Amino acid sequence: MSAAATIKKVVRTPLGSVSLTLVLLLVLVALLGPLIWGAQAEQIDPTAAYRAPSAAHLLGTDALGRDVLARVMVATRLSLGLAMAAVLIGVVTGTVLGTAPAVLPRWAGRILSTFVNIAVAFPGLLLALFLAVIFGVGTVGSVLAIGFAMAPGFARLTQTLSAAIAGRDFIAAARVAGVSRFRVLIRHILPNIGEPLIVNATISAGGALLAFAGLSFLGLGVQVPAYDWGRLLGEGLNRIYLNPAAALGPAAAVVIAGLAFNLLGETAAAALGGRNARRPRRLPQTAPTGDPGHAQVVNDDMVLLVDDLRVSFPAADGWVTPVRGVSFSISRGEAIGVVGESGSGKSLTALAAAQLIERPGHVDAARLEFCGTPLLDTPERTLRPLLGTSLAMVFQDPMTSFNPTRRIGSQLAEAAAEHQGLRRTAAMERAIERLRAVRVPAAERRARQFPHEFSGGMRQRAMIAMGLMNHPRLIIADEPTTALDVTVQRQVLQLLAGVRRDTEAAILLISHDIAVVAQTCDRVLVMYAGRIVEDLPASRLNDSARHPYTRALLDVVPELDTDRDAPLRMIPGRPPAPGAFPAGCAFADRCPLASALCREQDPALIDAGDGHRVACWHPVDGALPVAAVPAITTAVPVPELESEEVVR
C-alpha cells in the first residue's frame, strides 16, 4: 500500500479525517502563530494585569498584562517542536538499540537486550524525571530526558518486529546470497518494519506533548523567557480560582494535540492493515573487494559431502536432535531427491548444509564440506563469498522468499552487486537476462514489478533466477512445487532440469511427492525420524526399494487407474516426536515386519550393492504384506503432520 493510498484510506474514515484535520491545523498554527500573535503575546501592559476574560482578551491576561490566548497560540511552535525532537531521538535511539543485537556478537547482543528489558520495566514518566535530573533543568535537558525515556519502548518494538521479519525466507535467501548482516538489516529488515515504527511514533507524539507539559509544569522543562503549554499551565494554575480560563486554555491545547496525534496514529495503523508499503529501492553499488582470504573451490567434482550430520536444539529437559547421523554426498551435475513424511528432518538437513541453522540450534558433523571447503571450521566471513556465489536456495513459498518492499529486479541484482562488483546498470541488465533465462515473459517490465504482481509460478521462476545470478554449483530446492497447479509444477521441474543440464549444477530436491523425485532425480534419499533409511538410484526405486517405509510410501501413491470408489491407503501410525525417538528402529511400531531386534537396536545404513544403501534388519525382497498399507475409512487425503513446522 503506497503512502497516498494510506492517506486516502485514513481520510475516508470520520475519525481519520477529523484527526488529520486537527494535526494539520496544529502544524499551521505552529508555523503562523508567532507571525500573527507574536507581538500581542509579548506586549506588556501592567495596567491590564490579571484581567478576566473579555472581548479583547478571550482567556484574560497574565501578571504582566500579556494576552494568554496569544501566548497559547505562539507556544504551539515550541511545544510541537520539542515533542517532535524528543520522538525523533526516541525512535532513532530505540531503533539502534533494537536492531543492534542482529549485527553485534551474540554476547554483546544479549547484554544490550537485557539492558533494554530492564529499562522497559520502569514507567516512562518516572524514567524521564530521573533523566531530567541527570541532563539538567532546561529545554535541552527535557528533550534528551523524554527522548531517551521513550527509547526502550521503541527498542522492544523494533526487536519484536525484527524477529518476525528475520524468520522470513527472503532473509534466508539474502544470507545464502552472502549479503552481510548490516546490509540485511538496512535493506531488508528496516524497510519492512518502517511503517509500524512511524505509526507508533505518531502515537508517541501525543505522549511526548503530555510529558513536556508535565516537566514544564514542575519547573524542570522550558525556562523563562521561553514558554510552552506546560509553563503557561503552571502560571495559570496559580490563579485558577480567580481566572480559570488562563489554566484551561493551555490545558485544552495539550489535550487536543495529544488526542489528534494518538487518533491519527491509530487510524493509520488500522488503514495499513499490517501490510508494508512497496517503494522502489536503489540498487547497491559495491566495488570488488579482492579479499585473498575468500574460500576457494577445492574439489571440482564433489559439491557437497555430509558425514554423520547432527542438528540439535535445546529443550526443557536437555537437547533434542531431530537430525541424527545423516550421511550422503552430491557430485557435479547430480540430482538427489529427499523424500519422507513431514517432520523427518529433510529441510533441517538442507538448512544445515546452507549454514542457515540459527542459534541456539547446533550443527555437528564428522565432515560437512561444500566444494571441498569445511563449513563448520571456516569463519563466516570467509564462507560468505563461497556460499553466495556457489549455492542457490529455492524455498517452499516464493511469496515469502522475496522482500515485499523491493522490486524483483533490485532483489536479483543485489547478489551480483555483492559478489561480482557490478554497478547498478550492469547488475540490472544481468537480472533481466536471468529472468529471460528462466522464461519470464517481458523480463524488462517484470523486473520493475513487486513480488505481489507475480503469479505463484512466476515467483518460483524468479527465485530460480535469483539463484542463477552468480554461478551456483548446488541448487537446494525445498518443496519448489508446493501450492502450484500441475502444469506450473511441470514447468518448474523442467526449468530445474534445464538449469542442471546447461550449468552442470547439482540439485538437492526436497519433496513429499516421491513420484516427482523418481522422475526428476538420479538418486533418492528416504528419510524417517531424522535419519536416512534408504539410499538408492531413482531408476530402481519402484522395483528395488527394500526398506518397508520406502515400499509403504510407494504403495500409498495413487495411480491413474486407481479405483476412485476405493478408499485411499495410508501408512498406519505416526512418526515419533523428535524428543522421543526409540532405542531401536524408529519405524518399528509402524512396520509389519518388526521383530524384537528392531525394537532393541537401531540398524545402520549399510551397502546393499550397486549404489544401494538400506538401514533395516529385515529388508523387503518381495511385496509388503497388505497390513502395511491398510485402507482408511474415508476417501479424503490425509493432511501433512503439524510437526513439520517444528522440525523443519
TORKOL-922676 format. One record per residue (C-alpha): residue number from 1; x, y, z. Coordinates in steps of 0.2 Angstrom, whole numbers. Layout:
BEGIN
{k=NUM	x=X	y=Y	z=Z}
...
END
This chain:
BEGIN
{k=1	x=0	y=0	z=0}
{k=2	x=8	y=17	z=-5}
{k=3	x=8	y=32	z=6}
{k=4	x=-5	y=41	z=-5}
{k=5	x=-17	y=26	z=-3}
{k=6	x=-14	y=25	z=15}
{k=7	x=-18	y=44	z=17}
{k=8	x=-34	y=41	z=6}
{k=9	x=-40	y=27	z=17}
{k=10	x=-37	y=37	z=33}
{k=11	x=-47	y=52	z=26}
{k=12	x=-61	y=41	z=21}
{k=13	x=-65	y=37	z=39}
{k=14	x=-73	y=50	z=50}
{k=15	x=-61	y=48	z=64}
{k=16	x=-46	y=49	z=52}
{k=17	x=-52	y=64	z=43}
{k=18	x=-55	y=73	z=60}
{k=19	x=-38	y=69	z=67}
{k=20	x=-29	y=73	z=51}
{k=21	x=-38	y=90	z=51}
{k=22	x=-33	y=93	z=69}
{k=23	x=-15	y=89	z=66}
{k=24	x=-14	y=100	z=50}
{k=25	x=-22	y=114	z=60}
{k=26	x=-9	y=112	z=74}
{k=27	x=5	y=112	z=61}
{k=28	x=-2	y=128	z=53}
{k=29	x=-4	y=137	z=70}
{k=30	x=14	y=132	z=74}
{k=31	x=20	y=139	z=58}
{k=32	x=10	y=155	z=58}
{k=33	x=7	y=158	z=76}
{k=34	x=22	y=169	z=80}
{k=35	x=19	y=179	z=65}
{k=36	x=1	y=183	z=69}
{k=37	x=0	y=183	z=88}
{k=38	x=19	y=186	z=92}
{k=39	x=18	y=205	z=95}
{k=40	x=2	y=203	z=106}
{k=41	x=9	y=189	z=116}
{k=42	x=25	y=199	z=120}
{k=43	x=16	y=216	z=123}
{k=44	x=17	y=221	z=142}
{k=45	x=4	y=231	z=150}
{k=46	x=5	y=232	z=169}
{k=47	x=-12	y=241	z=170}
{k=48	x=-20	y=226	z=162}
{k=49	x=-13	y=213	z=173}
{k=50	x=-24	y=198	z=179}
{k=51	x=-39	y=204	z=168}
{k=52	x=-53	y=192	z=167}
{k=53	x=-59	y=185	z=150}
{k=54	x=-66	y=198	z=139}
{k=55	x=-69	y=203	z=121}
{k=56	x=-52	y=210	z=120}
{k=57	x=-43	y=195	z=129}
{k=58	x=-53	y=179	z=127}
{k=59	x=-43	y=170	z=140}
{k=60	x=-38	y=185	z=151}
{k=61	x=-21	y=192	z=154}
{k=62	x=-6	y=186	z=165}
{k=63	x=4	y=195	z=178}
{k=64	x=12	y=207	z=165}
{k=65	x=-4	y=210	z=156}
{k=66	x=0	y=199	z=141}
{k=67	x=-14	y=191	z=132}
{k=68	x=-15	y=172	z=137}
{k=69	x=-23	y=166	z=121}
{k=70	x=-10	y=174	z=110}
{k=71	x=4	y=166	z=121}
{k=72	x=-5	y=149	z=119}
{k=73	x=-5	y=151	z=100}
{k=74	x=13	y=156	z=100}
{k=75	x=18	y=142	z=112}
{k=76	x=12	y=129	z=99}
{k=77	x=28	y=130	z=89}
{k=78	x=39	y=127	z=104}
{k=79	x=28	y=113	z=111}
{k=80	x=26	y=104	z=95}
{k=81	x=44	y=106	z=90}
{k=82	x=51	y=99	z=107}
{k=83	x=39	y=85	z=106}
{k=84	x=44	y=80	z=88}
{k=85	x=63	y=82	z=93}
{k=86	x=60	y=70	z=108}
{k=87	x=51	y=57	z=97}
{k=88	x=65	y=58	z=84}
{k=89	x=78	y=55	z=97}
{k=90	x=67	y=40	z=105}
{k=91	x=64	y=32	z=88}
{k=92	x=82	y=33	z=82}
{k=93	x=89	y=28	z=98}
{k=94	x=76	y=14	z=100}
{k=95	x=79	y=8	z=83}
{k=96	x=98	y=7	z=85}
{k=97	x=96	y=-2	z=102}
{k=98	x=83	y=-14	z=95}
{k=99	x=92	y=-19	z=79}
{k=100	x=110	y=-19	z=86}
{k=101	x=109	y=-37	z=93}
{k=102	x=106	y=-43	z=75}
{k=103	x=124	y=-36	z=70}
{k=104	x=133	y=-37	z=86}
{k=105	x=141	y=-53	z=93}
{k=106	x=129	y=-64	z=102}
{k=107	x=136	y=-60	z=120}
{k=108	x=135	y=-41	z=116}
{k=109	x=118	y=-43	z=109}
{k=110	x=112	y=-52	z=125}
{k=111	x=119	y=-38	z=136}
{k=112	x=111	y=-25	z=126}
{k=113	x=94	y=-34	z=126}
{k=114	x=95	y=-36	z=145}
{k=115	x=98	y=-18	z=147}
{k=116	x=83	y=-14	z=136}
{k=117	x=72	y=-26	z=146}
{k=118	x=77	y=-18	z=162}
{k=119	x=73	y=0	z=156}
{k=120	x=56	y=-5	z=149}
{k=121	x=51	y=-11	z=166}
{k=122	x=52	y=7	z=173}
{k=123	x=37	y=19	z=169}
{k=124	x=41	y=31	z=156}
{k=125	x=37	y=47	z=165}
{k=126	x=47	y=41	z=180}
{k=127	x=62	y=37	z=169}
{k=128	x=60	y=54	z=161}
{k=129	x=61	y=63	z=178}
{k=130	x=76	y=53	z=183}
{k=131	x=85	y=58	z=166}
{k=132	x=79	y=76	z=168}
{k=133	x=89	y=77	z=184}
{k=134	x=104	y=70	z=175}
{k=135	x=104	y=80	z=160}
{k=136	x=99	y=96	z=170}
{k=137	x=85	y=108	z=170}
{k=138	x=80	y=117	z=154}
{k=139	x=74	y=114	z=136}
{k=140	x=89	y=103	z=130}
{k=141	x=89	y=93	z=146}
{k=142	x=70	y=90	z=144}
{k=143	x=71	y=85	z=126}
{k=144	x=85	y=72	z=130}
{k=145	x=76	y=65	z=145}
{k=146	x=60	y=62	z=136}
{k=147	x=68	y=56	z=121}
{k=148	x=79	y=43	z=130}
{k=149	x=64	y=38	z=141}
{k=150	x=55	y=33	z=125}
{k=151	x=69	y=24	z=118}
{k=152	x=67	y=7	z=127}
{k=153	x=49	y=6	z=121}
{k=154	x=54	y=8	z=103}
{k=155	x=69	y=-4	z=106}
{k=156	x=57	y=-18	z=112}
{k=157	x=45	y=-14	z=97}
{k=158	x=60	y=-15	z=85}
{k=159	x=66	y=-31	z=92}
{k=160	x=49	y=-39	z=91}
{k=161	x=46	y=-33	z=73}
{k=162	x=64	y=-38	z=68}
{k=163	x=62	y=-55	z=75}
{k=164	x=46	y=-58	z=65}
{k=165	x=55	y=-52	z=49}
{k=166	x=71	y=-61	z=52}
{k=167	x=62	y=-78	z=50}
{k=168	x=56	y=-75	z=33}
{k=169	x=63	y=-84	z=18}
{k=170	x=69	y=-68	z=9}
{k=171	x=80	y=-65	z=24}
{k=172	x=87	y=-83	z=22}
{k=173	x=89	y=-80	z=4}
{k=174	x=99	y=-64	z=6}
{k=175	x=110	y=-73	z=19}
{k=176	x=113	y=-88	z=6}
{k=177	x=117	y=-74	z=-7}
{k=178	x=131	y=-69	z=5}
{k=179	x=124	y=-52	z=10}
{k=180	x=132	y=-45	z=26}
{k=181	x=122	y=-44	z=42}
{k=182	x=122	y=-25	z=41}
{k=183	x=116	y=-24	z=23}
{k=184	x=102	y=-37	z=28}
{k=185	x=97	y=-25	z=42}
{k=186	x=97	y=-9	z=31}
{k=187	x=90	y=-16	z=15}
{k=188	x=78	y=-30	z=21}
{k=189	x=73	y=-28	z=39}
{k=190	x=71	y=-9	z=42}
{k=191	x=61	y=-6	z=26}
{k=192	x=48	y=-20	z=32}
{k=193	x=47	y=-13	z=50}
{k=194	x=47	y=6	z=45}
{k=195	x=28	y=8	z=44}
{k=196	x=24	y=1	z=62}
{k=197	x=38	y=12	z=69}
{k=198	x=31	y=28	z=60}
{k=199	x=13	y=24	z=66}
{k=200	x=20	y=21	z=84}
{k=201	x=30	y=37	z=83}
{k=202	x=14	y=47	z=78}
{k=203	x=5	y=39	z=93}
{k=204	x=20	y=43	z=105}
{k=205	x=20	y=61	z=99}
{k=206	x=4	y=64	z=110}
{k=207	x=13	y=56	z=125}
{k=208	x=28	y=67	z=122}
{k=209	x=17	y=83	z=122}
{k=210	x=10	y=77	z=139}
{k=211	x=27	y=73	z=146}
{k=212	x=34	y=90	z=141}
{k=213	x=19	y=99	z=149}
{k=214	x=22	y=89	z=165}
{k=215	x=41	y=94	z=166}
{k=216	x=37	y=112	z=162}
{k=217	x=23	y=112	z=174}
{k=218	x=35	y=106	z=188}
{k=219	x=48	y=119	z=183}
{k=220	x=60	y=106	z=175}
{k=221	x=57	y=110	z=157}
{k=222	x=56	y=126	z=147}
{k=223	x=63	y=141	z=157}
{k=224	x=59	y=159	z=156}
{k=225	x=59	y=169	z=145}
{k=226	x=54	y=155	z=134}
{k=227	x=37	y=147	z=137}
{k=228	x=27	y=131	z=131}
{k=229	x=10	y=125	z=135}
{k=230	x=16	y=116	z=151}
{k=231	x=23	y=133	z=158}
{k=232	x=8	y=143	z=154}
{k=233	x=-2	y=129	z=163}
{k=234	x=8	y=131	z=178}
{k=235	x=7	y=150	z=178}
{k=236	x=-12	y=149	z=175}
{k=237	x=-15	y=137	z=189}
{k=238	x=-8	y=149	z=202}
{k=239	x=-24	y=160	z=200}
{k=240	x=-36	y=146	z=194}
{k=241	x=-49	y=152	z=207}
{k=242	x=-49	y=170	z=200}
{k=243	x=-47	y=166	z=182}
{k=244	x=-49	y=148	z=177}
{k=245	x=-48	y=151	z=158}
{k=246	x=-30	y=155	z=160}
{k=247	x=-26	y=137	z=165}
{k=248	x=-40	y=129	z=155}
{k=249	x=-33	y=137	z=138}
{k=250	x=-16	y=128	z=138}
{k=251	x=-23	y=113	z=146}
{k=252	x=-36	y=111	z=132}
{k=253	x=-22	y=114	z=119}
{k=254	x=-12	y=99	z=127}
{k=255	x=-27	y=88	z=127}
{k=256	x=-32	y=92	z=109}
{k=257	x=-15	y=90	z=102}
{k=258	x=-12	y=73	z=111}
{k=259	x=-29	y=66	z=105}
{k=260	x=-25	y=72	z=87}
{k=261	x=-9	y=63	z=86}
{k=262	x=-15	y=47	z=95}
{k=263	x=-31	y=46	z=85}
{k=264	x=-21	y=49	z=69}
{k=265	x=-8	y=35	z=73}
{k=266	x=-22	y=23	z=77}
{k=267	x=-32	y=26	z=62}
{k=268	x=-16	y=25	z=51}
{k=269	x=-12	y=8	z=59}
{k=270	x=-30	y=2	z=55}
{k=271	x=-28	y=8	z=37}
{k=272	x=-11	y=-1	z=35}
{k=273	x=-19	y=-17	z=40}
{k=274	x=-1	y=-24	z=43}
{k=275	x=4	y=-23	z=25}
{k=276	x=20	y=-15	z=20}
{k=277	x=22	y=-1	z=8}
{k=278	x=31	y=-5	z=-8}
{k=279	x=43	y=8	z=-13}
{k=280	x=57	y=6	z=-26}
{k=281	x=74	y=4	z=-19}
{k=282	x=90	y=9	z=-27}
{k=283	x=102	y=-5	z=-32}
{k=284	x=118	y=-7	z=-22}
{k=285	x=134	y=-1	z=-29}
{k=286	x=148	y=-12	z=-22}
{k=287	x=166	y=-12	z=-29}
{k=288	x=176	y=-29	z=-29}
{k=289	x=185	y=-32	z=-13}
{k=290	x=198	y=-43	z=-19}
{k=291	x=200	y=-51	z=-2}
{k=292	x=213	y=-65	z=-4}
{k=293	x=205	y=-74	z=11}
{k=294	x=189	y=-80	z=2}
{k=295	x=186	y=-98	z=2}
{k=296	x=190	y=-107	z=-14}
{k=297	x=183	y=-121	z=-23}
{k=298	x=195	y=-136	z=-19}
{k=299	x=186	y=-151	z=-27}
{k=300	x=179	y=-149	z=-45}
{k=301	x=168	y=-165	z=-44}
{k=302	x=162	y=-166	z=-26}
{k=303	x=150	y=-152	z=-22}
{k=304	x=143	y=-157	z=-5}
{k=305	x=149	y=-170	z=7}
{k=306	x=139	y=-174	z=23}
{k=307	x=145	y=-186	z=35}
{k=308	x=136	y=-190	z=52}
{k=309	x=127	y=-174	z=52}
{k=310	x=118	y=-170	z=68}
{k=311	x=106	y=-155	z=71}
{k=312	x=101	y=-151	z=89}
{k=313	x=90	y=-139	z=98}
{k=314	x=89	y=-135	z=117}
{k=315	x=74	y=-141	z=126}
{k=316	x=67	y=-140	z=144}
{k=317	x=75	y=-157	z=148}
{k=318	x=91	y=-157	z=138}
{k=319	x=94	y=-157	z=119}
{k=320	x=83	y=-163	z=105}
{k=321	x=91	y=-170	z=90}
{k=322	x=79	y=-171	z=75}
{k=323	x=93	y=-174	z=63}
{k=324	x=104	y=-188	z=68}
{k=325	x=118	y=-196	z=59}
{k=326	x=114	y=-191	z=41}
{k=327	x=127	y=-195	z=28}
{k=328	x=127	y=-193	z=9}
{k=329	x=137	y=-184	z=-5}
{k=330	x=132	y=-174	z=-21}
{k=331	x=143	y=-173	z=-36}
{k=332	x=143	y=-161	z=-50}
{k=333	x=128	y=-161	z=-61}
{k=334	x=120	y=-174	z=-50}
{k=335	x=102	y=-173	z=-44}
{k=336	x=97	y=-180	z=-27}
{k=337	x=79	y=-181	z=-21}
{k=338	x=75	y=-182	z=-2}
{k=339	x=58	y=-189	z=2}
{k=340	x=49	y=-193	z=19}
{k=341	x=34	y=-188	z=29}
{k=342	x=33	y=-171	z=37}
{k=343	x=45	y=-170	z=52}
{k=344	x=58	y=-182	z=45}
{k=345	x=71	y=-168	z=45}
{k=346	x=73	y=-165	z=26}
{k=347	x=73	y=-146	z=27}
{k=348	x=84	y=-146	z=43}
{k=349	x=97	y=-156	z=33}
{k=350	x=96	y=-144	z=19}
{k=351	x=97	y=-128	z=30}
{k=352	x=112	y=-136	z=39}
{k=353	x=121	y=-138	z=23}
{k=354	x=117	y=-120	z=18}
{k=355	x=123	y=-114	z=35}
{k=356	x=106	y=-107	z=40}
{k=357	x=103	y=-115	z=57}
{k=358	x=102	y=-101	z=69}
{k=359	x=107	y=-102	z=87}
{k=360	x=103	y=-109	z=99}
{k=361	x=102	y=-123	z=86}
{k=362	x=119	y=-133	z=85}
{k=363	x=126	y=-142	z=70}
{k=364	x=139	y=-155	z=71}
{k=365	x=146	y=-167	z=59}
{k=366	x=161	y=-178	z=56}
{k=367	x=163	y=-169	z=39}
{k=368	x=152	y=-156	z=31}
{k=369	x=161	y=-149	z=16}
{k=370	x=155	y=-138	z=1}
{k=371	x=166	y=-138	z=-14}
{k=372	x=180	y=-145	z=-3}
{k=373	x=178	y=-131	z=10}
{k=374	x=174	y=-137	z=28}
{k=375	x=159	y=-127	z=33}
{k=376	x=160	y=-130	z=52}
{k=377	x=178	y=-124	z=54}
{k=378	x=179	y=-110	z=41}
{k=379	x=174	y=-92	z=48}
{k=380	x=158	y=-85	z=42}
{k=381	x=166	y=-70	z=34}
{k=382	x=177	y=-82	z=23}
{k=383	x=162	y=-93	z=19}
{k=384	x=150	y=-79	z=14}
{k=385	x=158	y=-76	z=-4}
{k=386	x=158	y=-95	z=-7}
{k=387	x=140	y=-98	z=-2}
{k=388	x=134	y=-83	z=-10}
{k=389	x=141	y=-87	z=-27}
{k=390	x=141	y=-106	z=-27}
{k=391	x=125	y=-110	z=-18}
{k=392	x=107	y=-106	z=-23}
{k=393	x=92	y=-109	z=-12}
{k=394	x=74	y=-111	z=-19}
{k=395	x=62	y=-110	z=-4}
{k=396	x=45	y=-118	z=-2}
{k=397	x=34	y=-102	z=-3}
{k=398	x=40	y=-90	z=-16}
{k=399	x=29	y=-76	z=-9}
{k=400	x=39	y=-76	z=7}
{k=401	x=55	y=-78	z=-1}
{k=402	x=55	y=-61	z=-9}
{k=403	x=56	y=-44	z=1}
{k=404	x=39	y=-37	z=-2}
{k=405	x=46	y=-19	z=-1}
{k=406	x=58	y=-21	z=-16}
{k=407	x=56	y=-24	z=-34}
{k=408	x=60	y=-41	z=-41}
{k=409	x=75	y=-34	z=-52}
{k=410	x=83	y=-25	z=-37}
{k=411	x=82	y=-41	z=-27}
{k=412	x=90	y=-51	z=-41}
{k=413	x=103	y=-38	z=-44}
{k=414	x=109	y=-37	z=-26}
{k=415	x=118	y=-54	z=-27}
{k=416	x=128	y=-49	z=-42}
{k=417	x=132	y=-32	z=-35}
{k=418	x=138	y=-40	z=-19}
{k=419	x=149	y=-53	z=-26}
{k=420	x=154	y=-48	z=-44}
{k=421	x=156	y=-29	z=-41}
{k=422	x=143	y=-24	z=-54}
{k=423	x=137	y=-7	z=-54}
{k=424	x=118	y=-3	z=-55}
{k=425	x=116	y=-3	z=-74}
{k=426	x=126	y=-19	z=-76}
{k=427	x=118	y=-28	z=-62}
{k=428	x=100	y=-24	z=-68}
{k=429	x=105	y=-30	z=-85}
{k=430	x=111	y=-46	z=-78}
{k=431	x=95	y=-48	z=-68}
{k=432	x=84	y=-46	z=-84}
{k=433	x=95	y=-58	z=-93}
{k=434	x=92	y=-71	z=-79}
{k=435	x=73	y=-68	z=-79}
{k=436	x=74	y=-72	z=-98}
{k=437	x=84	y=-87	z=-95}
{k=438	x=70	y=-94	z=-84}
{k=439	x=57	y=-90	z=-97}
{k=440	x=49	y=-75	z=-88}
{k=441	x=40	y=-65	z=-102}
{k=442	x=43	y=-46	z=-104}
{k=443	x=58	y=-48	z=-92}
{k=444	x=62	y=-29	z=-93}
{k=445	x=44	y=-24	z=-87}
{k=446	x=43	y=-38	z=-74}
{k=447	x=60	y=-33	z=-67}
{k=448	x=52	y=-17	z=-61}
{k=449	x=37	y=-25	z=-53}
{k=450	x=35	y=-30	z=-35}
{k=451	x=33	y=-49	z=-29}
{k=452	x=14	y=-47	z=-26}
{k=453	x=12	y=-43	z=-45}
{k=454	x=19	y=-60	z=-50}
{k=455	x=9	y=-76	z=-50}
{k=456	x=15	y=-91	z=-40}
{k=457	x=24	y=-100	z=-54}
{k=458	x=32	y=-83	z=-60}
{k=459	x=38	y=-80	z=-42}
{k=460	x=46	y=-98	z=-41}
{k=461	x=54	y=-94	z=-58}
{k=462	x=61	y=-78	z=-51}
{k=463	x=68	y=-87	z=-36}
{k=464	x=77	y=-99	z=-48}
{k=465	x=83	y=-84	z=-57}
{k=466	x=90	y=-76	z=-41}
{k=467	x=100	y=-92	z=-38}
{k=468	x=107	y=-91	z=-56}
{k=469	x=113	y=-73	z=-54}
{k=470	x=130	y=-80	z=-50}
{k=471	x=136	y=-97	z=-55}
{k=472	x=129	y=-109	z=-42}
{k=473	x=137	y=-127	z=-41}
{k=474	x=122	y=-133	z=-30}
{k=475	x=104	y=-128	z=-30}
{k=476	x=94	y=-133	z=-15}
{k=477	x=75	y=-134	z=-19}
{k=478	x=65	y=-135	z=-4}
{k=479	x=47	y=-141	z=-10}
{k=480	x=48	y=-129	z=-25}
{k=481	x=32	y=-135	z=-32}
{k=482	x=21	y=-134	z=-17}
{k=483	x=4	y=-124	z=-19}
{k=484	x=7	y=-124	z=-38}
{k=485	x=-5	y=-132	z=-51}
{k=486	x=0	y=-147	z=-60}
{k=487	x=5	y=-138	z=-76}
{k=488	x=16	y=-125	z=-67}
{k=489	x=24	y=-139	z=-57}
{k=490	x=29	y=-147	z=-73}
{k=491	x=36	y=-131	z=-80}
{k=492	x=46	y=-128	z=-64}
{k=493	x=53	y=-145	z=-64}
{k=494	x=58	y=-144	z=-82}
{k=495	x=66	y=-127	z=-78}
{k=496	x=77	y=-135	z=-64}
{k=497	x=82	y=-149	z=-76}
{k=498	x=87	y=-137	z=-89}
{k=499	x=97	y=-127	z=-77}
{k=500	x=106	y=-143	z=-72}
{k=501	x=109	y=-148	z=-90}
{k=502	x=116	y=-131	z=-95}
{k=503	x=126	y=-126	z=-80}
{k=504	x=131	y=-144	z=-73}
{k=505	x=124	y=-138	z=-56}
{k=506	x=120	y=-151	z=-43}
{k=507	x=102	y=-151	z=-37}
{k=508	x=96	y=-156	z=-20}
{k=509	x=77	y=-158	z=-22}
{k=510	x=66	y=-160	z=-6}
{k=511	x=48	y=-166	z=-9}
{k=512	x=34	y=-175	z=-2}
{k=513	x=30	y=-182	z=-19}
{k=514	x=40	y=-197	z=-21}
{k=515	x=34	y=-199	z=-39}
{k=516	x=41	y=-182	z=-44}
{k=517	x=58	y=-186	z=-36}
{k=518	x=58	y=-203	z=-45}
{k=519	x=56	y=-194	z=-62}
{k=520	x=67	y=-180	z=-60}
{k=521	x=82	y=-186	z=-49}
{k=522	x=97	y=-198	z=-51}
{k=523	x=96	y=-204	z=-33}
{k=524	x=83	y=-204	z=-19}
{k=525	x=86	y=-202	z=-1}
{k=526	x=72	y=-208	z=10}
{k=527	x=72	y=-200	z=27}
{k=528	x=62	y=-205	z=43}
{k=529	x=64	y=-199	z=60}
{k=530	x=79	y=-189	z=57}
{k=531	x=89	y=-202	z=48}
{k=532	x=92	y=-209	z=30}
{k=533	x=84	y=-226	z=30}
{k=534	x=87	y=-230	z=11}
{k=535	x=98	y=-223	z=-2}
{k=536	x=96	y=-230	z=-20}
{k=537	x=96	y=-225	z=-38}
{k=538	x=80	y=-217	z=-44}
{k=539	x=78	y=-228	z=-59}
{k=540	x=77	y=-243	z=-47}
{k=541	x=65	y=-235	z=-34}
{k=542	x=49	y=-244	z=-40}
{k=543	x=56	y=-262	z=-41}
{k=544	x=71	y=-262	z=-30}
{k=545	x=66	y=-252	z=-14}
{k=546	x=70	y=-263	z=1}
{k=547	x=65	y=-253	z=16}
{k=548	x=47	y=-256	z=22}
{k=549	x=45	y=-237	z=24}
{k=550	x=50	y=-234	z=6}
{k=551	x=39	y=-248	z=0}
{k=552	x=24	y=-241	z=10}
{k=553	x=27	y=-223	z=3}
{k=554	x=27	y=-230	z=-15}
{k=555	x=11	y=-240	z=-11}
{k=556	x=1	y=-225	z=-5}
{k=557	x=4	y=-215	z=-21}
{k=558	x=-12	y=-216	z=-31}
{k=559	x=-11	y=-222	z=-49}
{k=560	x=-21	y=-216	z=-64}
{k=561	x=-30	y=-232	z=-65}
{k=562	x=-34	y=-232	z=-46}
{k=563	x=-52	y=-236	z=-42}
{k=564	x=-60	y=-219	z=-37}
{k=565	x=-73	y=-228	z=-26}
{k=566	x=-60	y=-237	z=-16}
{k=567	x=-53	y=-228	z=0}
{k=568	x=-36	y=-221	z=-1}
{k=569	x=-22	y=-230	z=8}
{k=570	x=-11	y=-223	z=21}
{k=571	x=4	y=-229	z=32}
{k=572	x=-3	y=-233	z=49}
{k=573	x=3	y=-224	z=65}
{k=574	x=13	y=-208	z=67}
{k=575	x=31	y=-204	z=66}
{k=576	x=39	y=-202	z=83}
{k=577	x=42	y=-185	z=90}
{k=578	x=60	y=-178	z=89}
{k=579	x=62	y=-179	z=108}
{k=580	x=55	y=-197	z=109}
{k=581	x=65	y=-207	z=97}
{k=582	x=65	y=-226	z=102}
{k=583	x=81	y=-236	z=106}
{k=584	x=78	y=-247	z=91}
{k=585	x=72	y=-243	z=74}
{k=586	x=60	y=-228	z=74}
{k=587	x=49	y=-236	z=61}
{k=588	x=46	y=-252	z=71}
{k=589	x=30	y=-248	z=78}
{k=590	x=23	y=-245	z=61}
{k=591	x=31	y=-259	z=52}
{k=592	x=23	y=-276	z=49}
{k=593	x=40	y=-285	z=48}
{k=594	x=46	y=-278	z=65}
{k=595	x=54	y=-290	z=77}
{k=596	x=61	y=-289	z=95}
{k=597	x=78	y=-285	z=87}
{k=598	x=71	y=-270	z=78}
{k=599	x=64	y=-263	z=95}
{k=600	x=81	y=-265	z=104}
{k=601	x=94	y=-260	z=91}
{k=602	x=94	y=-246	z=78}
{k=603	x=100	y=-253	z=61}
{k=604	x=115	y=-245	z=52}
{k=605	x=114	y=-239	z=35}
{k=606	x=124	y=-252	z=26}
{k=607	x=129	y=-255	z=7}
{k=608	x=117	y=-267	z=-2}
{k=609	x=127	y=-266	z=-18}
{k=610	x=126	y=-256	z=-34}
{k=611	x=125	y=-239	z=-26}
{k=612	x=111	y=-245	z=-14}
{k=613	x=111	y=-242	z=5}
{k=614	x=97	y=-248	z=17}
{k=615	x=95	y=-247	z=36}
{k=616	x=84	y=-261	z=40}
{k=617	x=85	y=-278	z=50}
{k=618	x=73	y=-286	z=38}
{k=619	x=74	y=-278	z=21}
{k=620	x=60	y=-282	z=9}
{k=621	x=63	y=-293	z=-6}
{k=622	x=46	y=-295	z=-12}
{k=623	x=29	y=-286	z=-9}
{k=624	x=25	y=-280	z=8}
{k=625	x=10	y=-288	z=17}
{k=626	x=-6	y=-279	z=14}
{k=627	x=-7	y=-274	z=33}
{k=628	x=7	y=-262	z=29}
{k=629	x=-4	y=-251	z=19}
{k=630	x=-22	y=-253	z=26}
{k=631	x=-36	y=-243	z=19}
{k=632	x=-43	y=-228	z=28}
{k=633	x=-61	y=-226	z=31}
{k=634	x=-64	y=-211	z=20}
{k=635	x=-58	y=-205	z=3}
{k=636	x=-51	y=-189	z=10}
{k=637	x=-32	y=-187	z=8}
{k=638	x=-23	y=-186	z=25}
{k=639	x=-15	y=-169	z=28}
{k=640	x=3	y=-166	z=32}
{k=641	x=8	y=-168	z=50}
{k=642	x=9	y=-152	z=60}
{k=643	x=26	y=-157	z=67}
{k=644	x=34	y=-151	z=51}
{k=645	x=33	y=-133	z=57}
{k=646	x=43	y=-138	z=72}
{k=647	x=56	y=-150	z=64}
{k=648	x=59	y=-142	z=48}
END
